[in-house]
């Protein structure tokens, strides 16, 4: 079963709009040319994101949302724990983020 990976960002007040746009484009670009070393195939099925526009007022400072889909938990685990480009991105984004929230799920699975 596939895994959906959700990432929510709150940028530091000092982050410029150029910084925010750059990080957002880099986040979406993480999908490009990611080949799993074992399968030799692309392993990120999709990536999307944008600025929060919910009228509910419950964002708790989070302003940007990103969703990535992986075919398997193993593919997600490789991305999170071993992908060198993702590791470099985490170092870069850490300089301009106030907070990040990550949640992953498999559709229809609700047990802990």
Backbone as XML, in Angstrom:
<?xml version="1.0"?>
<chain id="A" units="angstrom">
  <residue number="1" name="UNK">
    <atom name="N" x="0.831" y="-1.187" z="0.000"/>
    <atom name="CA" x="0.000" y="0.000" z="0.000"/>
    <atom name="C" x="0.871" y="1.244" z="0.000"/>
  </residue>
  <residue number="2" name="UNK">
    <atom name="N" x="0.388" y="2.289" z="-0.623"/>
    <atom name="CA" x="1.128" y="3.539" z="-0.708"/>
    <atom name="C" x="1.142" y="4.300" z="0.605"/>
  </residue>
  <residue number="3" name="UNK">
    <atom name="N" x="2.071" y="5.248" z="0.690"/>
    <atom name="CA" x="2.206" y="6.100" z="1.863"/>
    <atom name="C" x="2.124" y="7.553" z="1.411"/>
  </residue>
  <residue number="4" name="UNK">
    <atom name="N" x="1.285" y="8.322" z="2.098"/>
    <atom name="CA" x="1.190" y="9.758" z="1.866"/>
    <atom name="C" x="1.993" y="10.461" z="2.951"/>
  </residue>
  <residue number="5" name="UNK">
    <atom name="N" x="2.869" y="11.364" z="2.540"/>
    <atom name="CA" x="3.801" y="12.079" z="3.421"/>
    <atom name="C" x="3.420" y="13.557" z="3.368"/>
  </residue>
  <residue number="6" name="UNK">
    <atom name="N" x="2.962" y="14.093" z="4.499"/>
    <atom name="CA" x="2.520" y="15.490" z="4.572"/>
    <atom name="C" x="3.528" y="16.276" z="5.402"/>
  </residue>
  <residue number="7" name="UNK">
    <atom name="N" x="3.958" y="17.427" z="4.878"/>
    <atom name="CA" x="4.914" y="18.291" z="5.566"/>
    <atom name="C" x="4.322" y="19.694" z="5.623"/>
  </residue>
  <residue number="8" name="UNK">
    <atom name="N" x="4.283" y="20.268" z="6.827"/>
    <atom name="CA" x="3.754" y="21.613" z="7.033"/>
    <atom name="C" x="4.869" y="22.502" z="7.579"/>
  </residue>
  <residue number="9" name="UNK">
    <atom name="N" x="5.003" y="23.700" z="7.017"/>
    <atom name="CA" x="6.070" y="24.626" z="7.411"/>
    <atom name="C" x="5.506" y="25.902" z="8.005"/>
  </residue>
  <residue number="10" name="UNK">
    <atom name="N" x="6.222" y="26.406" z="9.014"/>
    <atom name="CA" x="6.073" y="27.777" z="9.484"/>
    <atom name="C" x="7.448" y="28.404" z="9.324"/>
  </residue>
  <residue number="11" name="UNK">
    <atom name="N" x="7.548" y="29.427" z="8.506"/>
    <atom name="CA" x="8.824" y="30.086" z="8.285"/>
    <atom name="C" x="9.101" y="31.100" z="9.387"/>
  </residue>
  <residue number="12" name="UNK">
    <atom name="N" x="10.383" y="31.349" z="9.640"/>
    <atom name="CA" x="10.779" y="32.384" z="10.591"/>
    <atom name="C" x="10.311" y="33.737" z="10.081"/>
  </residue>
  <residue number="13" name="UNK">
    <atom name="N" x="10.041" y="34.651" z="11.005"/>
    <atom name="CA" x="9.616" y="35.998" z="10.634"/>
    <atom name="C" x="10.684" y="36.678" z="9.775"/>
  </residue>
  <residue number="14" name="UNK">
    <atom name="N" x="11.927" y="36.291" z="9.947"/>
    <atom name="CA" x="13.031" y="36.902" z="9.194"/>
    <atom name="C" x="13.176" y="36.341" z="7.773"/>
  </residue>
  <residue number="15" name="UNK">
    <atom name="N" x="12.446" y="35.292" z="7.445"/>
    <atom name="CA" x="12.544" y="34.697" z="6.106"/>
    <atom name="C" x="11.931" y="35.642" z="5.076"/>
  </residue>
  <residue number="16" name="UNK">
    <atom name="N" x="12.672" y="35.909" z="4.023"/>
    <atom name="CA" x="12.158" y="36.788" z="2.967"/>
    <atom name="C" x="11.224" y="36.009" z="2.047"/>
  </residue>
  <residue number="17" name="UNK">
    <atom name="N" x="10.454" y="36.715" z="1.266"/>
    <atom name="CA" x="9.584" y="36.029" z="0.311"/>
    <atom name="C" x="10.413" y="35.257" z="-0.705"/>
  </residue>
  <residue number="18" name="UNK">
    <atom name="N" x="11.620" y="35.741" z="-1.017"/>
    <atom name="CA" x="12.516" y="35.003" z="-1.913"/>
    <atom name="C" x="12.960" y="33.689" z="-1.270"/>
  </residue>
  <residue number="19" name="UNK">
    <atom name="N" x="13.287" y="33.732" z="0.030"/>
    <atom name="CA" x="13.665" y="32.514" z="0.758"/>
    <atom name="C" x="12.521" y="31.505" z="0.739"/>
  </residue>
  <residue number="20" name="UNK">
    <atom name="N" x="11.315" y="31.990" z="1.013"/>
    <atom name="CA" x="10.144" y="31.115" z="1.085"/>
    <atom name="C" x="9.865" y="30.488" z="-0.272"/>
  </residue>
  <residue number="21" name="UNK">
    <atom name="N" x="9.927" y="31.272" z="-1.327"/>
    <atom name="CA" x="9.705" y="30.742" z="-2.670"/>
    <atom name="C" x="10.794" y="29.727" z="-3.038"/>
  </residue>
  <residue number="22" name="UNK">
    <atom name="N" x="12.042" y="30.051" z="-2.730"/>
    <atom name="CA" x="13.150" y="29.143" z="-3.039"/>
    <atom name="C" x="12.984" y="27.803" z="-2.327"/>
  </residue>
  <residue number="23" name="UNK">
    <atom name="N" x="12.701" y="27.848" z="-1.039"/>
    <atom name="CA" x="12.531" y="26.612" z="-0.272"/>
    <atom name="C" x="11.329" y="25.826" z="-0.797"/>
  </residue>
  <residue number="24" name="UNK">
    <atom name="N" x="10.243" y="26.514" z="-1.102"/>
    <atom name="CA" x="9.049" y="25.832" z="-1.606"/>
    <atom name="C" x="9.333" y="25.136" z="-2.937"/>
  </residue>
  <residue number="25" name="UNK">
    <atom name="N" x="10.025" y="25.812" z="-3.833"/>
    <atom name="CA" x="10.366" y="25.199" z="-5.120"/>
    <atom name="C" x="11.342" y="24.029" z="-4.937"/>
  </residue>
  <residue number="26" name="UNK">
    <atom name="N" x="12.281" y="24.180" z="-4.017"/>
    <atom name="CA" x="13.221" y="23.084" z="-3.739"/>
    <atom name="C" x="12.497" y="21.875" z="-3.152"/>
  </residue>
  <residue number="27" name="UNK">
    <atom name="N" x="11.520" y="22.144" z="-2.282"/>
    <atom name="CA" x="10.746" y="21.057" z="-1.686"/>
    <atom name="C" x="10.049" y="20.259" z="-2.784"/>
  </residue>
  <residue number="28" name="UNK">
    <atom name="N" x="9.372" y="20.946" z="-3.686"/>
    <atom name="CA" x="8.692" y="20.255" z="-4.786"/>
    <atom name="C" x="9.689" y="19.580" z="-5.718"/>
  </residue>
  <residue number="29" name="UNK">
    <atom name="N" x="10.856" y="20.183" z="-5.873"/>
    <atom name="CA" x="11.891" y="19.633" z="-6.748"/>
    <atom name="C" x="12.545" y="18.370" z="-6.211"/>
  </residue>
  <residue number="30" name="UNK">
    <atom name="N" x="12.320" y="18.053" z="-4.932"/>
    <atom name="CA" x="12.899" y="16.826" z="-4.376"/>
    <atom name="C" x="12.413" y="15.582" z="-5.114"/>
  </residue>
  <residue number="31" name="UNK">
    <atom name="N" x="11.284" y="15.676" z="-5.774"/>
    <atom name="CA" x="10.745" y="14.543" z="-6.530"/>
    <atom name="C" x="11.579" y="14.258" z="-7.782"/>
  </residue>
  <residue number="32" name="UNK">
    <atom name="N" x="12.121" y="15.299" z="-8.368"/>
    <atom name="CA" x="12.809" y="15.171" z="-9.647"/>
    <atom name="C" x="14.055" y="14.295" z="-9.567"/>
  </residue>
  <residue number="33" name="UNK">
    <atom name="N" x="14.122" y="13.360" z="-10.452"/>
    <atom name="CA" x="15.321" y="12.524" z="-10.626"/>
    <atom name="C" x="15.710" y="11.710" z="-9.399"/>
  </residue>
  <residue number="34" name="UNK">
    <atom name="N" x="14.764" y="11.403" z="-8.529"/>
    <atom name="CA" x="15.057" y="10.552" z="-7.373"/>
    <atom name="C" x="14.887" y="9.103" z="-7.816"/>
  </residue>
  <residue number="35" name="UNK">
    <atom name="N" x="15.992" y="8.399" z="-7.899"/>
    <atom name="CA" x="16.015" y="6.999" z="-8.314"/>
    <atom name="C" x="16.441" y="6.155" z="-7.124"/>
  </residue>
  <residue number="36" name="UNK">
    <atom name="N" x="15.641" y="5.159" z="-6.789"/>
    <atom name="CA" x="15.981" y="4.277" z="-5.672"/>
    <atom name="C" x="17.181" y="3.426" z="-6.073"/>
  </residue>
  <residue number="37" name="UNK">
    <atom name="N" x="18.196" y="3.332" z="-5.218"/>
    <atom name="CA" x="19.407" y="2.591" z="-5.588"/>
    <atom name="C" x="19.192" y="1.090" z="-5.774"/>
  </residue>
  <residue number="38" name="UNK">
    <atom name="N" x="18.162" y="0.528" z="-5.152"/>
    <atom name="CA" x="17.919" y="-0.910" z="-5.293"/>
    <atom name="C" x="17.070" y="-1.224" z="-6.525"/>
  </residue>
  <residue number="39" name="UNK">
    <atom name="N" x="15.959" y="-0.522" z="-6.690"/>
    <atom name="CA" x="15.056" y="-0.815" z="-7.805"/>
    <atom name="C" x="15.482" y="-0.121" z="-9.092"/>
  </residue>
  <residue number="40" name="UNK">
    <atom name="N" x="16.298" y="0.919" z="-8.962"/>
    <atom name="CA" x="16.738" y="1.738" z="-10.108"/>
    <atom name="C" x="15.563" y="2.441" z="-10.790"/>
  </residue>
  <residue number="41" name="UNK">
    <atom name="N" x="14.498" y="2.679" z="-10.031"/>
    <atom name="CA" x="13.310" y="3.336" z="-10.557"/>
    <atom name="C" x="12.988" y="4.568" z="-9.711"/>
  </residue>
  <residue number="42" name="UNK">
    <atom name="N" x="12.263" y="5.550" z="-10.304"/>
    <atom name="CA" x="11.797" y="6.677" z="-9.498"/>
    <atom name="C" x="10.922" y="6.152" z="-8.350"/>
  </residue>
  <residue number="43" name="UNK">
    <atom name="N" x="11.051" y="6.736" z="-7.181"/>
    <atom name="CA" x="10.317" y="6.199" z="-6.033"/>
    <atom name="C" x="9.368" y="7.193" z="-5.383"/>
  </residue>
  <residue number="44" name="UNK">
    <atom name="N" x="9.338" y="8.422" z="-5.848"/>
    <atom name="CA" x="8.348" y="9.383" z="-5.363"/>
    <atom name="C" x="7.279" y="9.482" z="-6.442"/>
  </residue>
  <residue number="45" name="UNK">
    <atom name="N" x="6.063" y="9.046" z="-6.128"/>
    <atom name="CA" x="4.983" y="9.014" z="-7.112"/>
    <atom name="C" x="4.504" y="10.413" z="-7.480"/>
  </residue>
  <residue number="46" name="UNK">
    <atom name="N" x="4.370" y="11.285" z="-6.496"/>
    <atom name="CA" x="3.889" y="12.638" z="-6.766"/>
    <atom name="C" x="4.326" y="13.585" z="-5.655"/>
  </residue>
  <residue number="47" name="UNK">
    <atom name="N" x="4.349" y="14.873" z="-6.004"/>
    <atom name="CA" x="4.667" y="15.923" z="-5.039"/>
    <atom name="C" x="3.844" y="17.152" z="-5.394"/>
  </residue>
  <residue number="48" name="UNK">
    <atom name="N" x="3.209" y="17.744" z="-4.390"/>
    <atom name="CA" x="2.448" y="18.976" z="-4.604"/>
    <atom name="C" x="2.538" y="19.820" z="-3.344"/>
  </residue>
  <residue number="49" name="UNK">
    <atom name="N" x="2.170" y="21.071" z="-3.459"/>
    <atom name="CA" x="2.209" y="21.934" z="-2.288"/>
    <atom name="C" x="1.763" y="23.329" z="-2.610"/>
  </residue>
  <residue number="50" name="UNK">
    <atom name="N" x="1.612" y="24.129" z="-1.552"/>
    <atom name="CA" x="1.222" y="25.517" z="-1.722"/>
    <atom name="C" x="1.043" y="26.210" z="-0.387"/>
  </residue>
  <residue number="51" name="UNK">
    <atom name="N" x="0.632" y="27.457" z="-0.460"/>
    <atom name="CA" x="0.397" y="28.276" z="0.722"/>
    <atom name="C" x="-0.988" y="27.969" z="1.290"/>
  </residue>
  <residue number="52" name="UNK">
    <atom name="N" x="-1.063" y="27.882" z="2.603"/>
    <atom name="CA" x="-2.345" y="27.621" z="3.260"/>
    <atom name="C" x="-3.360" y="28.690" z="2.879"/>
  </residue>
  <residue number="53" name="UNK">
    <atom name="N" x="-4.567" y="28.260" z="2.548"/>
    <atom name="CA" x="-5.638" y="29.208" z="2.264"/>
    <atom name="C" x="-6.948" y="28.785" z="2.939"/>
  </residue>
  <residue number="54" name="UNK">
    <atom name="N" x="-6.822" y="28.034" z="4.033"/>
    <atom name="CA" x="-8.002" y="27.569" z="4.758"/>
    <atom name="C" x="-8.690" y="28.730" z="5.476"/>
  </residue>
  <residue number="55" name="UNK">
    <atom name="N" x="-10.005" y="28.800" z="5.395"/>
    <atom name="CA" x="-10.741" y="29.847" z="6.118"/>
    <atom name="C" x="-11.018" y="29.472" z="7.578"/>
  </residue>
  <residue number="56" name="UNK">
    <atom name="N" x="-10.589" y="28.295" z="8.025"/>
    <atom name="CA" x="-10.948" y="27.815" z="9.363"/>
    <atom name="C" x="-10.179" y="28.480" z="10.494"/>
  </residue>
  <residue number="57" name="UNK">
    <atom name="N" x="-9.036" y="29.098" z="10.197"/>
    <atom name="CA" x="-8.276" y="29.782" z="11.239"/>
    <atom name="C" x="-7.614" y="28.852" z="12.233"/>
  </residue>
  <residue number="58" name="UNK">
    <atom name="N" x="-7.283" y="27.642" z="11.824"/>
    <atom name="CA" x="-6.695" y="26.666" z="12.743"/>
    <atom name="C" x="-5.292" y="26.246" z="12.326"/>
  </residue>
  <residue number="59" name="UNK">
    <atom name="N" x="-4.564" y="27.127" z="11.667"/>
    <atom name="CA" x="-3.258" y="26.716" z="11.141"/>
    <atom name="C" x="-2.130" y="26.786" z="12.162"/>
  </residue>
  <residue number="60" name="UNK">
    <atom name="N" x="-2.351" y="27.427" z="13.288"/>
    <atom name="CA" x="-1.353" y="27.478" z="14.361"/>
    <atom name="C" x="0.018" y="27.936" z="13.872"/>
  </residue>
  <residue number="61" name="UNK">
    <atom name="N" x="0.026" y="28.926" z="12.993"/>
    <atom name="CA" x="1.278" y="29.492" z="12.495"/>
    <atom name="C" x="1.838" y="28.812" z="11.256"/>
  </residue>
  <residue number="62" name="UNK">
    <atom name="N" x="1.326" y="27.644" z="10.917"/>
    <atom name="CA" x="1.812" y="26.917" z="9.743"/>
    <atom name="C" x="1.259" y="27.591" z="8.485"/>
  </residue>
  <residue number="63" name="UNK">
    <atom name="N" x="2.131" y="27.822" z="7.508"/>
    <atom name="CA" x="1.727" y="28.614" z="6.345"/>
    <atom name="C" x="1.821" y="27.876" z="5.016"/>
  </residue>
  <residue number="64" name="UNK">
    <atom name="N" x="2.607" y="26.814" z="4.955"/>
    <atom name="CA" x="2.829" y="26.106" z="3.691"/>
    <atom name="C" x="2.669" y="24.604" z="3.913"/>
  </residue>
  <residue number="65" name="UNK">
    <atom name="N" x="2.027" y="23.951" z="2.938"/>
    <atom name="CA" x="1.779" y="22.509" z="3.033"/>
    <atom name="C" x="2.313" y="21.813" z="1.782"/>
  </residue>
  <residue number="66" name="UNK">
    <atom name="N" x="2.868" y="20.626" z="1.989"/>
    <atom name="CA" x="3.409" y="19.813" z="0.897"/>
    <atom name="C" x="2.960" y="18.372" z="1.096"/>
  </residue>
  <residue number="67" name="UNK">
    <atom name="N" x="2.641" y="17.711" z="-0.001"/>
    <atom name="CA" x="2.203" y="16.322" z="0.043"/>
    <atom name="C" x="3.016" y="15.539" z="-0.967"/>
  </residue>
  <residue number="68" name="UNK">
    <atom name="N" x="3.622" y="14.450" z="-0.493"/>
    <atom name="CA" x="4.359" y="13.543" z="-1.371"/>
    <atom name="C" x="3.758" y="12.157" z="-1.223"/>
  </residue>
  <residue number="69" name="UNK">
    <atom name="N" x="3.711" y="11.435" z="-2.311"/>
    <atom name="CA" x="3.185" y="10.081" z="-2.276"/>
    <atom name="C" x="4.274" y="9.096" z="-2.690"/>
  </residue>
  <residue number="70" name="UNK">
    <atom name="N" x="4.350" y="8.022" z="-1.911"/>
    <atom name="CA" x="5.318" y="6.956" z="-2.152"/>
    <atom name="C" x="4.570" y="5.656" z="-2.399"/>
  </residue>
  <residue number="71" name="UNK">
    <atom name="N" x="5.114" y="4.811" z="-3.231"/>
    <atom name="CA" x="4.496" y="3.524" z="-3.546"/>
    <atom name="C" x="4.473" y="2.611" z="-2.321"/>
  </residue>
  <residue number="72" name="UNK">
    <atom name="N" x="5.559" y="2.654" z="-1.533"/>
    <atom name="CA" x="5.689" y="1.765" z="-0.371"/>
    <atom name="C" x="6.279" y="2.505" z="0.823"/>
  </residue>
  <residue number="73" name="UNK">
    <atom name="N" x="6.100" y="1.928" z="2.001"/>
    <atom name="CA" x="6.733" y="2.466" z="3.212"/>
    <atom name="C" x="8.250" y="2.409" z="3.088"/>
  </residue>
  <residue number="74" name="UNK">
    <atom name="N" x="8.758" y="1.404" z="2.418"/>
    <atom name="CA" x="10.203" y="1.274" z="2.235"/>
    <atom name="C" x="10.749" y="2.433" z="1.401"/>
  </residue>
  <residue number="75" name="UNK">
    <atom name="N" x="10.005" y="2.829" z="0.363"/>
    <atom name="CA" x="10.425" y="3.973" z="-0.442"/>
    <atom name="C" x="10.423" y="5.249" z="0.391"/>
  </residue>
  <residue number="76" name="UNK">
    <atom name="N" x="9.371" y="5.452" z="1.194"/>
    <atom name="CA" x="9.313" y="6.607" z="2.088"/>
    <atom name="C" x="10.464" y="6.588" z="3.079"/>
  </residue>
  <residue number="77" name="UNK">
    <atom name="N" x="10.754" y="5.419" z="3.645"/>
    <atom name="CA" x="11.832" y="5.305" z="4.618"/>
    <atom name="C" x="13.187" y="5.633" z="3.995"/>
  </residue>
  <residue number="78" name="UNK">
    <atom name="N" x="13.389" y="5.200" z="2.760"/>
    <atom name="CA" x="14.641" y="5.528" z="2.072"/>
    <atom name="C" x="14.752" y="7.045" z="1.915"/>
  </residue>
  <residue number="79" name="UNK">
    <atom name="N" x="13.683" y="7.675" z="1.466"/>
    <atom name="CA" x="13.666" y="9.127" z="1.281"/>
    <atom name="C" x="13.975" y="9.851" z="2.585"/>
  </residue>
  <residue number="80" name="UNK">
    <atom name="N" x="13.304" y="9.462" z="3.650"/>
    <atom name="CA" x="13.453" y="10.147" z="4.935"/>
    <atom name="C" x="14.825" y="9.895" z="5.564"/>
  </residue>
  <residue number="81" name="UNK">
    <atom name="N" x="15.330" y="8.676" z="5.478"/>
    <atom name="CA" x="16.523" y="8.292" z="6.229"/>
    <atom name="C" x="17.827" y="8.225" z="5.441"/>
  </residue>
  <residue number="82" name="UNK">
    <atom name="N" x="17.753" y="8.084" z="4.105"/>
    <atom name="CA" x="18.982" y="7.834" z="3.355"/>
    <atom name="C" x="19.202" y="8.729" z="2.144"/>
  </residue>
  <residue number="83" name="UNK">
    <atom name="N" x="18.181" y="9.350" z="1.624"/>
    <atom name="CA" x="18.304" y="10.142" z="0.398"/>
    <atom name="C" x="19.229" y="11.343" z="0.628"/>
  </residue>
  <residue number="84" name="UNK">
    <atom name="N" x="20.402" y="11.387" z="-0.026"/>
    <atom name="CA" x="21.355" y="12.479" z="0.203"/>
    <atom name="C" x="20.808" y="13.860" z="-0.154"/>
  </residue>
  <residue number="85" name="UNK">
    <atom name="N" x="20.015" y="13.968" z="-1.210"/>
    <atom name="CA" x="19.466" y="15.263" z="-1.609"/>
    <atom name="C" x="18.474" y="15.756" z="-0.546"/>
  </residue>
  <residue number="86" name="UNK">
    <atom name="N" x="17.711" y="14.846" z="0.030"/>
    <atom name="CA" x="16.785" y="15.218" z="1.106"/>
    <atom name="C" x="17.567" y="15.667" z="2.340"/>
  </residue>
  <residue number="87" name="UNK">
    <atom name="N" x="18.653" y="14.985" z="2.651"/>
    <atom name="CA" x="19.487" y="15.382" z="3.794"/>
    <atom name="C" x="20.021" y="16.810" z="3.617"/>
  </residue>
  <residue number="88" name="UNK">
    <atom name="N" x="20.487" y="17.129" z="2.424"/>
    <atom name="CA" x="20.983" y="18.481" z="2.147"/>
    <atom name="C" x="19.859" y="19.507" z="2.265"/>
  </residue>
  <residue number="89" name="UNK">
    <atom name="N" x="18.678" y="19.147" z="1.772"/>
    <atom name="CA" x="17.531" y="20.043" z="1.859"/>
    <atom name="C" x="17.190" y="20.339" z="3.317"/>
  </residue>
  <residue number="90" name="UNK">
    <atom name="N" x="17.202" y="19.323" z="4.178"/>
    <atom name="CA" x="16.871" y="19.525" z="5.591"/>
    <atom name="C" x="17.836" y="20.509" z="6.243"/>
  </residue>
  <residue number="91" name="UNK">
    <atom name="N" x="19.101" y="20.448" z="5.888"/>
    <atom name="CA" x="20.082" y="21.399" z="6.438"/>
    <atom name="C" x="19.775" y="22.819" z="5.981"/>
  </residue>
  <residue number="92" name="UNK">
    <atom name="N" x="19.436" y="22.975" z="4.713"/>
    <atom name="CA" x="19.139" y="24.283" z="4.146"/>
    <atom name="C" x="17.861" y="24.866" z="4.738"/>
  </residue>
  <residue number="93" name="UNK">
    <atom name="N" x="16.801" y="24.091" z="4.773"/>
    <atom name="CA" x="15.501" y="24.589" z="5.231"/>
    <atom name="C" x="15.528" y="24.917" z="6.724"/>
  </residue>
  <residue number="94" name="UNK">
    <atom name="N" x="16.347" y="24.222" z="7.471"/>
    <atom name="CA" x="16.440" y="24.481" z="8.904"/>
    <atom name="C" x="16.853" y="25.896" z="9.238"/>
  </residue>
  <residue number="95" name="UNK">
    <atom name="N" x="17.506" y="26.558" z="8.310"/>
    <atom name="CA" x="17.966" y="27.932" z="8.537"/>
    <atom name="C" x="16.833" y="28.952" z="8.487"/>
  </residue>
  <residue number="96" name="UNK">
    <atom name="N" x="15.729" y="28.618" z="7.819"/>
    <atom name="CA" x="14.645" y="29.594" z="7.653"/>
    <atom name="C" x="13.318" y="29.145" z="8.264"/>
  </residue>
  <residue number="97" name="UNK">
    <atom name="N" x="13.287" y="27.953" z="8.872"/>
    <atom name="CA" x="12.039" y="27.456" z="9.449"/>
    <atom name="C" x="11.951" y="27.735" z="10.934"/>
  </residue>
  <residue number="98" name="UNK">
    <atom name="N" x="10.762" y="28.128" z="11.343"/>
    <atom name="CA" x="10.428" y="28.234" z="12.760"/>
    <atom name="C" x="9.962" y="26.870" z="13.267"/>
  </residue>
  <residue number="99" name="UNK">
    <atom name="N" x="9.155" y="26.203" z="12.401"/>
    <atom name="CA" x="8.555" y="24.938" z="12.820"/>
    <atom name="C" x="8.225" y="24.118" z="11.581"/>
  </residue>
  <residue number="100" name="UNK">
    <atom name="N" x="8.329" y="22.805" z="11.725"/>
    <atom name="CA" x="7.875" y="21.869" z="10.692"/>
    <atom name="C" x="7.084" y="20.768" z="11.388"/>
  </residue>
  <residue number="101" name="UNK">
    <atom name="N" x="6.024" y="20.340" z="10.734"/>
    <atom name="CA" x="5.212" y="19.231" z="11.222"/>
    <atom name="C" x="5.127" y="18.222" z="10.091"/>
  </residue>
  <residue number="102" name="UNK">
    <atom name="N" x="5.328" y="16.947" z="10.426"/>
    <atom name="CA" x="5.279" y="15.886" z="9.421"/>
    <atom name="C" x="4.298" y="14.818" z="9.890"/>
  </residue>
  <residue number="103" name="UNK">
    <atom name="N" x="3.447" y="14.378" z="8.979"/>
    <atom name="CA" x="2.530" y="13.276" z="9.259"/>
    <atom name="C" x="2.480" y="12.393" z="8.029"/>
  </residue>
  <residue number="104" name="UNK">
    <atom name="N" x="2.561" y="11.091" z="8.247"/>
    <atom name="CA" x="2.486" y="10.116" z="7.162"/>
    <atom name="C" x="1.318" y="9.180" z="7.453"/>
  </residue>
  <residue number="105" name="UNK">
    <atom name="N" x="0.673" y="8.708" z="6.388"/>
    <atom name="CA" x="-0.405" y="7.744" z="6.585"/>
    <atom name="C" x="-0.552" y="6.842" z="5.380"/>
  </residue>
  <residue number="106" name="UNK">
    <atom name="N" x="-1.145" y="5.697" z="5.631"/>
    <atom name="CA" x="-1.573" y="4.787" z="4.579"/>
    <atom name="C" x="-3.092" y="4.865" z="4.563"/>
  </residue>
  <residue number="107" name="UNK">
    <atom name="N" x="-3.655" y="5.157" z="3.396"/>
    <atom name="CA" x="-5.099" y="5.362" z="3.281"/>
    <atom name="C" x="-5.879" y="4.178" z="3.839"/>
  </residue>
  <residue number="108" name="UNK">
    <atom name="N" x="-6.843" y="4.486" z="4.697"/>
    <atom name="CA" x="-7.725" y="3.475" z="5.249"/>
    <atom name="C" x="-7.196" y="2.717" z="6.447"/>
  </residue>
  <residue number="109" name="UNK">
    <atom name="N" x="-5.961" y="2.994" z="6.882"/>
    <atom name="CA" x="-5.378" y="2.316" z="8.038"/>
    <atom name="C" x="-5.478" y="3.251" z="9.243"/>
  </residue>
  <residue number="110" name="UNK">
    <atom name="N" x="-6.206" y="2.800" z="10.273"/>
    <atom name="CA" x="-6.457" y="3.656" z="11.443"/>
    <atom name="C" x="-5.983" y="3.078" z="12.764"/>
  </residue>
  <residue number="111" name="UNK">
    <atom name="N" x="-5.335" y="1.938" z="12.752"/>
    <atom name="CA" x="-4.857" y="1.382" z="14.017"/>
    <atom name="C" x="-3.467" y="1.901" z="14.330"/>
  </residue>
  <residue number="112" name="UNK">
    <atom name="N" x="-3.124" y="1.929" z="15.596"/>
    <atom name="CA" x="-1.802" y="2.386" z="16.046"/>
    <atom name="C" x="-0.845" y="1.232" z="16.100"/>
  </residue>
</chain>
